[in-house]
Amino acid sequence: MQGIELRIKGKVQGVGFRPFVWLLANQHGLRGDVNNDGQGVLIRLLEPTAQQLQQFLHDLQTQLPPLALITDIQQQEKQWENPPHFDGFEIRESENNAMDTQIVPDAATCPACLKELFDPTNRRYHYPFTNCTHCGPRFTIIKAIPYDRKNTSMADFPLCPDCAEEYKNPADRRFHAQPNACAVCGPHVWLSNQEGALIDEKTPIKTTALFLRQGKIVAVKGIGGFHLACDATQADAVQLLRDRKHRPSKPLAVMVPDVSFLNDLTETEIKLLTGTAAPIVLLAKHKIPSLAEQIAPQLNEIGVMLPSNPLQHLLLREVNRPLVMTSANPSGQPPVLDNKSAVKQLSDLADYFLCHNRDILQRADDSLVRTAFDGVEILRRARGYVPDETLLDHHSAHNVLALGSDLKNTFCLLRQNKAIVSQHIGDTSNEKVRSQLEANIALFSQIYQFKPELIAIDAHAGYFTHEVGKRLASQYQIPYMEVLHHHAHIVSVMAEHHCHEQVIGLALDGIGMGENGQLWGGECLLVDEKHCHYLGGLPAVALPGGDLAAKQPWRNWLAHLHQFVPNWQEISAQTCADYDWQLLSKAIERNLNSPRISSAGRLFDAVAFGLGITPPQLSWEGEAACQLEVLASQSGLINQHPQDIKLPTLMPINADNKLDLATFWQAWIALNASSADKAFIFHYALAQGLSRLARQQASQYHCNTIVLSGGVWHNQLLRRLVKENLAEFKVLSAHQFPMGDGGLSLGQAVIASQFNLIYA
């Protein structure tokens, strides 16, 4: 007897795909079956007509469930000697073998579940864990594959008869929805105090809302970790949260009940806010009225999100005002995941704890995105986006594990043409973050049944990720490869855009290891997927005090004055009177703990200090640069077309292909202009200098494409000016991954995949 087998790959497990196939097959009068296995989904059809098959395949691809995605359909004819017995079309049990499908990211509450949540006649009325196959937790509750209830944190909650009926019925929206539950059989919520004592188990959300309106701070357990919440309209409550968290100025994210609380949203902003990923979206301040000033002091944007799970929907509906919703972590630590740790570690931060008993197995921070002039830009990629695969347009000959960077860490698994970049893991200087990195590598390897054949690490020998990579290589007895930091930055953007030609890369960030042990952060490079050649860029300047210079902008100001300005002592005496500048200048002269670095990040810090807009000690990475961009946006020059701005060339290119900062600093310091204009002129001069350099080198090496990467390029003003200056080229920047170190692991993996392995 003849039949057809269809092998479906992509996001096809845990998304209601099998019942969708079942319904479709029944509509078309087909006999056969469908099941999940490690390869994806297998559909068997017994003697379909050509027309039935054609129509079925068309509908299969055009009527998909909301979270499903097909990346590949393989079709083959089957000749069955002992044909399976098919009376109609059925769904078979999952089979567990080699994994070649995708795990679905956590998805925000769908409209159907939201309707049930607030319907008094529905059995899930006000139930904070309502979900179905179209929404709810996925990645954060998984511990193994296949994605079945027994392999998730829902294994502790046996289904009641009503939920079991939904779970078993292919026509039901909750068919095989692994987190399916109700108030009878599922997790529950309670409110406790700082000692962990129970305050309210009957109406915990109502009581929490009351406490929030009173100005209290509450730790709220979410899907990927705890949040600290307070009333975002009460200045005293926000200030109290800042004081307790020792977070003087770093912006706080806000959650609003729904989009009606926001003004003047663009279509793209609405789409991002209401999409299944439900990230934090950076919005212009005027779009979120009535917030306390302390939410994002001295910035033009505020990070806003909508509730992404039923518990948040219930809380926000009850409180009916914007809430600060920031990650609940003691300073420098990763966000807390379990109830006991929350009470223990956060009792000096939160007054109360809104907890539940569904375990978070995988941490997933809130993702952070913004709509920019050149498309959507991702600044942090985590909940809602991870672990989505990225399909590359070429196959890797071997499995690569790339470890990323020490800051804003992510790692990447690359197998064939599929790259899986982990969620944002954070700064590996923290011991708990280190543990999480290693645990997540083990989990991803287990889930994807991934065995690395080559490990890619950052070339900086002092990095923790460098050491971990070498250790794993030894453990697996496989080679490792060191990749230059900025090469990886440029290639990550190239991979996203399927670009394989030779390009000019402009890599701008704080610090990264370059050629011959040099510290880089402002380079023009000739790049392809295998090679990286230095062509020029910013000159190297002392980094007095090493890592301290990234936190104290005056150090960079002094270093630049010392190197580029003849009367530097006179200016230092005026501007650095509060600091021991004479001692530090001696350290620079004697080369004591003052390594030389061509850092764009530190140049921004120096300019910001020169304008008097930075605190003595920065409290968050990028603080000075962000404030400098805000100040520049207040200049009248910003709305002029670059051609209409009559300014001298402030950053000419010298004989070494380096931007001449002596010319810049001497002219810029002497400028008789407002602070806002001087902030803009700096951006303009840097954009002009970089564009001129890139154009020269592109002409010399016959390149048509220029790639921008590195964290400094999140500066929209600089990026816009450069893209306008280089309009005759194809200019690429990142959209699916962060331009900073969060996208680095993808670049490392692609570079490593280009090399043939030679085993000893």
Beta strands, then each sheet from edge to edge (+ up, - down):
strand 1: 2-11
strand 2: 32-37
strand 3: 40-46
strand 4: 69-79
strand 5: 89-91
strand 6: 189-193
strand 7: 198-200
strand 8: 218-221
strand 9: 226-231
strand 10: 254-255
strand 11: 280-284
strand 12: 301-305
strand 13: 323-327
strand 14: 352-356
strand 15: 368-372
strand 16: 375-380
strand 17: 389-391
strand 18: 400-402
strand 19: 412-415
strand 20: 418-421
strand 21: 454-458
strand 22: 480-483
strand 23: 503-513
strand 24: 519-527
strand 25: 532-537
strand 26: 541-542
strand 27: 596-599
strand 28: 705-709
strand 29: 730-732
sheet 1: 4+ 1- 3+ 2- 5-
sheet 2: 7+ 6- 14+ 8+ 9- 13+ 10- 12- 11+ 15+ 16-
sheet 3: 17+ 20- 19+ 18- 21- 22-
sheet 4: 25+ 24- 23+ 28+ 29+
sheet 5: 25+ 24- 27- 26+
end
